[in-house]
Amino acid sequence: MSCDTNMVNEIQRLKKERNAIILAHNYQVAEVQDIADFVGDSLRLSQQAAATSADVIVFCGVHFMAETAAILSPTKTVLLPDINAGCPMADMVTADELREFKAQHPGTPVVTYINSSAEVKAESDYCCTSANAVKIIEAIDADEIIFVPDQHLGHYAATKTSKNIILWKGYCPTHRRITPEELTKQKEAHPNAKAVVHPESLAEVIALADAVASTEGILRYARETDAKEFIIGTEVGILHRLRKENPDKVFYPAFERAICPNMKRTTLEKVLFSLQDMEHVITVPEDIAALAKRAIDRMLQIV
């Protein structure tokens, strides 16, 4: 029996003992996705976990995702297997910075991407996901909107609405690595492939794509589109699930080095240690959680 098999068996044993559920984001390494109860995007995972009777949530993702799970499941214990798994984009805006920015634009509603800290969500009027950003912006009764932290998602949303979007200058370093040159190279190498990219991508990359979609949207597009070949413009971890769910189709990364080092921090061993030692517990102060949940709930009322 391999070391990995022993580890998986022990994880499964501890999971039952702790009444735990394991969540894995679409960008996690293959073996972590394969042991998860649910694989998906960050908000959906938190919602799925909240609907279960589990006492413990092991979130194989990054810090802000575990915070969202803690906000939506206040009575459950949320564990992040690697405490250093953060998000550079989420770190590009702080609550203090957002407060200052709001003071420069008094009365302007703030829409905050779910990829942000609980403290920043608490300073916001609405949250959004990459899938529903346009819908949220359109639903708000205001001609001008502050959008944080991702300027590329915000710019994409701005092209779909007549509203004036004031952009924060944050971005995802991993999606920034996918350049128009790299995507063009892949399109030339695979002329029959459909190119689908994430809206965190550069505008020049989006302009070259056949479709723009969130991670779950990319999975749906691949499943429902007749094409047999796809170029995928997002973090390469999603290719594992795409290939697993569509064995008759072929997937190419838009850029094979579009790798999020934070997403790759979580390993089977760290999941095991997390369950053994009940580490690392992620909590959100009650006052922050209440305000952040208000912004999330406002989003959910619209979608």
C-alpha positions in Angstrom: 0.0 0.0 0.0 1.5 3.4 -1.0 2.2 6.2 1.4 -0.5 8.3 -0.4 -3.1 5.5 0.0 -2.3 5.2 3.7 -2.6 9.0 4.0 -5.9 9.1 2.2 -7.3 6.3 4.4 -6.2 8.1 7.6 -7.7 11.4 6.3 -11.0 9.5 5.7 -10.9 8.0 9.2 -10.2 11.3 10.9 -12.9 13.0 8.7 -15.5 10.6 10.1 -14.2 10.9 13.7 -14.3 14.7 13.5 -17.5 14.9 11.5 -15.6 16.9 9.0 -16.2 17.9 5.4 -13.3 18.6 3.0 -13.7 21.4 0.4 -11.2 22.0 -2.5 -11.1 24.9 -4.8 -10.8 24.2 -8.5 -7.2 25.4 -8.5 -6.0 22.8 -5.9 -3.6 20.1 -6.8 -5.2 16.9 -8.2 -4.8 14.6 -5.2 -6.4 17.2 -2.9 -9.3 17.7 -5.3 -9.7 13.9 -5.4 -10.2 13.5 -1.6 -12.6 16.4 -1.3 -16.3 16.1 -0.6 -17.0 19.1 -2.8 -14.8 20.8 -5.5 -15.8 24.2 -6.8 -15.4 27.9 -6.6 -15.0 29.7 -3.3 -18.5 31.0 -2.5 -20.4 27.8 -3.7 -18.1 25.7 -1.6 -18.9 27.8 1.5 -22.6 27.5 0.7 -22.4 23.8 0.3 -20.6 23.4 3.6 -23.1 25.5 5.4 -25.9 23.3 4.2 -24.3 20.1 5.7 -24.4 18.8 9.3 -20.6 18.7 9.5 -19.0 20.1 12.6 -15.7 20.8 10.9 -14.9 22.4 7.5 -11.4 21.7 6.1 -11.0 24.4 3.4 -8.4 23.6 0.8 -8.1 27.0 -0.7 -6.8 30.4 0.5 -7.4 32.5 3.6 -10.3 34.7 2.3 -12.2 31.5 1.3 -11.9 30.0 4.8 -13.1 33.4 6.2 -16.2 33.3 4.0 -16.9 29.7 5.2 -16.6 30.9 8.8 -19.0 33.8 8.1 -21.6 31.5 6.5 -21.1 28.7 9.1 -20.6 30.5 12.4 -21.2 27.4 14.5 -18.8 25.2 12.6 -15.0 25.0 13.0 -13.2 26.1 9.9 -9.7 24.8 9.2 -7.1 26.1 6.7 -4.5 23.4 6.2 -1.7 25.9 5.4 -2.0 29.2 7.3 0.3 30.9 4.8 -2.1 30.2 1.8 -3.1 33.8 1.1 -4.3 35.8 -1.9 -2.0 38.6 -3.3 -5.1 40.3 -4.9 -7.1 40.2 -1.7 -4.0 41.7 0.1 -4.0 44.7 -2.4 -6.8 46.4 -0.5 -7.2 46.9 3.3 -10.2 48.1 5.2 -8.4 51.3 6.1 -7.5 52.0 2.4 -11.1 51.3 1.4 -12.5 53.6 4.0 -10.2 56.4 2.7 -11.2 55.7 -0.9 -14.9 55.8 0.1 -14.4 59.2 1.7 -13.1 60.5 -1.6 -16.3 59.3 -3.3 -19.0 59.9 -0.7 -22.3 58.1 -1.2 -20.9 55.8 -4.0 -21.9 52.2 -3.5 -19.0 49.7 -3.1 -19.1 46.3 -4.8 -16.4 44.0 -3.6 -15.3 40.9 -5.3 -15.6 37.8 -3.1 -11.8 37.4 -3.4 -11.2 39.8 -0.5 -10.7 39.8 3.2 -13.7 39.7 5.7 -12.7 43.2 6.9 -12.9 44.6 3.3 -16.2 42.9 2.8 -17.4 44.5 6.0 -16.7 48.0 4.5 -18.7 47.1 1.3 -22.3 47.5 0.3 -22.4 44.4 -1.9 -20.2 41.4 -2.7 -20.1 39.8 -6.1 -18.5 36.8 -7.8 -16.8 36.6 -11.2 -20.0 35.0 -12.5 -22.4 37.6 -11.2 -20.5 40.9 -11.1 -22.4 42.4 -14.0 -25.8 41.4 -12.6 -25.0 42.9 -9.2 -23.7 46.2 -10.7 -26.8 46.5 -13.0 -29.2 45.8 -10.0 -27.8 48.7 -7.9 -29.7 52.0 -8.1 -26.7 54.2 -8.8 -24.9 55.5 -11.9 -21.5 55.2 -10.3 -20.0 52.2 -8.5 -16.7 51.6 -6.7 -15.4 48.2 -7.6 -12.6 46.5 -5.5 -10.1 44.9 -5.6 -9.8 43.4 -9.1 -9.4 46.0 -11.8 -9.6 43.4 -14.6 -12.9 41.9 -13.5 -14.1 45.5 -12.9 -13.0 46.5 -16.4 -14.8 43.5 -17.9 -18.0 44.3 -16.0 -17.7 48.0 -17.1 -17.8 46.9 -20.8 -21.2 45.2 -20.0 -22.9 48.1 -18.4 -23.4 51.8 -19.0 -22.6 52.7 -15.4 -19.4 54.5 -14.4 -17.1 52.0 -12.6 -14.4 53.4 -10.4 -11.7 50.7 -10.3 -9.3 49.8 -7.5 -5.9 48.9 -9.0 -5.7 45.3 -7.7 -5.2 42.3 -9.9 -4.5 38.5 -9.8 -0.8 37.9 -10.5 -1.5 34.4 -11.9 -4.1 35.6 -14.4 -1.7 38.4 -15.4 0.8 35.8 -16.5 -1.6 34.8 -19.3 -0.6 37.3 -22.0 -2.2 37.9 -25.5 1.0 36.5 -27.0 0.7 33.2 -25.1 -3.0 32.8 -25.9 -2.3 33.6 -29.6 0.4 31.0 -29.6 -2.0 28.4 -28.3 -4.7 29.4 -30.8 -2.3 29.0 -33.7 -1.1 25.6 -32.4 -4.8 24.4 -31.9 -6.9 26.2 -34.5 -10.0 24.0 -33.8 -10.0 24.7 -30.1 -12.4 27.1 -28.3 -10.6 29.6 -26.1 -12.4 30.3 -22.8 -10.8 32.7 -20.2 -11.5 33.9 -16.7 -12.7 37.6 -16.4 -9.7 38.3 -14.1 -7.7 38.1 -17.3 -6.2 41.1 -19.1 -8.6 42.9 -21.5 -6.4 42.1 -24.4 -6.7 38.4 -23.5 -10.4 38.6 -23.1 -10.6 40.2 -26.6 -9.0 37.1 -28.1 -11.3 34.6 -26.4 -14.4 32.7 -27.6 -16.0 32.9 -24.2 -15.4 34.5 -20.8 -16.5 32.7 -17.6 -15.9 32.0 -13.9 -14.3 28.7 -13.0 -17.7 27.0 -12.7 -18.7 28.8 -16.0 -15.6 27.4 -17.7 -16.5 23.8 -16.5 -20.1 24.3 -17.8 -18.9 25.8 -21.1 -16.6 22.8 -21.7 -19.4 20.4 -20.8 -22.1 22.0 -22.9 -20.1 23.1 -26.0 -19.8 20.7 -28.9 -16.2 21.5 -29.5 -13.7 18.7 -28.7 -10.7 20.9 -27.9 -10.4 23.9 -25.5 -7.8 26.4 -24.5 -8.3 27.3 -20.9 -7.3 30.8 -19.7 -7.1 30.4 -15.9 -5.1 28.7 -13.2 -3.9 25.3 -14.5 -5.4 23.4 -11.5 -8.8 23.4 -13.2 -7.5 21.2 -16.0 -7.6 18.2 -13.7 -11.4 18.5 -13.1 -12.0 19.4 -16.8 -10.3 16.3 -18.0 -11.9 14.1 -15.3 -15.4 15.4 -16.2 -14.9 15.4 -20.0 -12.7 12.3 -20.9 -13.6 12.6 -24.6 -12.4 16.2 -24.9 -8.9 17.7 -25.0 -7.8 20.7 -22.9 -4.7 22.9 -23.3 -3.6 25.6 -20.8 -3.5 29.1 -22.3 -0.2 29.3 -20.4 1.2 26.3 -18.6 2.9 28.4 -16.0 -0.3 30.2 -14.9 0.1 28.6 -11.5 -1.0 30.1 -8.2 1.7 29.3 -5.6 -0.7 29.9 -2.7 -3.3 27.4 -4.1 -0.5 24.8 -4.5 0.6 25.1 -0.8 -2.1 22.6 0.3 -1.0 19.0 0.1 -2.5 15.7 1.3 0.0 15.7 4.2 -1.2 19.2 5.3 -4.8 18.1 5.1 -4.0 15.1 7.3 -2.1 17.3 9.8 -5.0 19.8 9.8 -7.4 17.1 10.9 -5.0 15.5 13.3 -4.2 18.7 15.1 -7.4 20.7 14.3 -5.2 23.5 12.8 -5.4 26.2 11.6 -8.7 27.5 12.9 -10.0 30.5 11.0 -12.3 32.9 12.8 -13.9 36.2 12.0 -14.8 38.7 14.8 -18.6 38.8 15.2 -18.9 42.5 14.3 -16.9 42.1 11.1 -18.7 38.9 10.2 -22.1 40.5 10.6 -21.2 43.4 8.3 -19.5 41.1 5.8 -22.5 38.8 5.8 -24.7 41.7 5.1 -22.8 42.4 1.9 -22.9 38.8 0.9 -26.6 38.5 1.6 -27.4 41.6 -0.5 -25.6 39.8 -3.4 -27.5 36.6 -2.8 -30.9 38.5 -2.8 -30.1 39.7 -6.3 -28.9 36.5 -7.8 
